[in-house]
Amino acid sequence: MEDILEMKDISKTFPGVKALDHVQLQVRPGEVHALMGENGAGKSTLMKILMGIYTRDAGGEILFDGKPYMVSNPKEAMDMGVAMIHQELNPILDMTVYENIFVGRELRKNGLVDKKAEIEQAQKLIEECGLHVSPKETLRNLTVAQCQLIEIIKAISVNAKVIIMDEPTAAITDREVELLFGRIRRLKEKGVAIIYISHRMAEIFSICDRVSVYRDGQYIGTGTTTELDEGQLIKMMVGREITDVYPKLEADIGEVVFEAKNIVRADNKVKGVSLSVRRGEILGIGGLVGAGRSELVEGIFGMHALSQGEIFVHGKRVKISSPEDIIKQGVALITEDRKVTGLNLSGTVNDNIAMVAIKKLLTHGLYNKGKARRASEEYIEKLNIKTPSADQIVGNLSGGNQQKIVIAKWLLNDPDIIILDEPTRGIDVGAKYEIYCIIADLAKQGKSIIMISSEMSEIIGMSNRVMVMCDGRITGFIDGKDATQENIMELATQFETAPETAAANQ
């Protein structure tokens, strides 16, 4: 079978970084072709070259349908038949669903935008994908998962010959994943090629036909999903075997350090939740997307108004009206979207690490640049952050290294209680293990950890206790050693539990 896409001898250099070094990719019509590798391996860079977002270095060749392929922007790529769903969503939040789907390629009648036709077509596409939203709804009112699916619908609507999906399931539920996979299978039948970037092994073996692996900007090899197993893939990606995915938890669990009692958000997204965390304990919070987990910790952290509830730190009740209030109490929140709420992507590593702990870096009331640099360099070494220097722009680093910088930023402030919301989202296997080791070490130091994750294996592997939520409520607590995917899912799909059951297990 002839390739629909062939990329040969492709290189790309950024200041201080060789992102791609003479790599290749061959994609066939009607196949789902996975791109795998650690963050920073070059996968997204290669795809951005294909979309005309980046210009490749001199040399190399791209063939599409057997013909030379040259584009200088995403619109030209789409016109050629190549569409991309980015890991970092770029929806226009104040526009409607149908306007987002057709932006830049509006349907026209007599020279004017035909809104009626756009709404009708958008409605049809939405129904085909099994999504329950109005085409007239503003994106600002939708969840992250719904916005992700709208981006997928947008790519599908272009009638592209090649669709690139960069971490398409990062923010959607298992049910929505199945809907997406059903749609991918229908696209395959029509001869559409899917380039699928993901760190989720189960997905790769479920939906993909072949896998190409990259490491440190170099092409490692390509194989079929029937020929390769998970262990072989991991070894290709990281250059070594990882036998134990989760480090052993060795912390001594002490007294209760943090309590939240009867938390109710003013918008009713959290409904009477109570929890406690002990010194050295990792409390995992499980549940499906939309269960209210992020909403809970954002309410606790003073990011959203509470209509009810009390918060205690080291046994003392504290009043929280803003994030600054709870930060002063020694609480840190590592949010689920590091690019939007965790980092200044255009700032340096040094500036980002120093962001929260500014007061610790003052000398006689003035910001001490030397002290800040020493602190940054200390955490670069401690957390094994791979960067040419502390002056590197954060946006040029891989997702795993960006996540470590977010963690470093908060650790510099020396918090006692650390809340981690999806700490390994969009991070490769090797970087995940490093993050897990950091979390386990923090617990060993006596820090109290609250960790939200949509990956149940992560919750099971890393938690001393698991709290499960559904519809803004607690549906149960499970001891870490007793936690299974089955009992977590059972609780995650319940709508309410008896208040005394939840209270007994706090």
DAGI-V321468 format. One line per field, one symbol per residue. burial: 1 if it has 9 or more other C-alpha atoms within 8 Angstrom, else 0. Layout:
burial->???
This chain:
burial->00111111111110000111111111111111111111111110111111111000100111110000001111011100111111001000001111111100011000000100011001101110101000101110000011111111111111011111111100111000101110110011001111111110001110011111111111110011100100001111110000000110001110011111111111001111110111111111111110111011111111111101111110100001011011100111111101000110101111011101110011000001000110111011001010000101111011111111111111011011111111110111101110111111011101111111110100110111111111111111111100101001101101011000110000
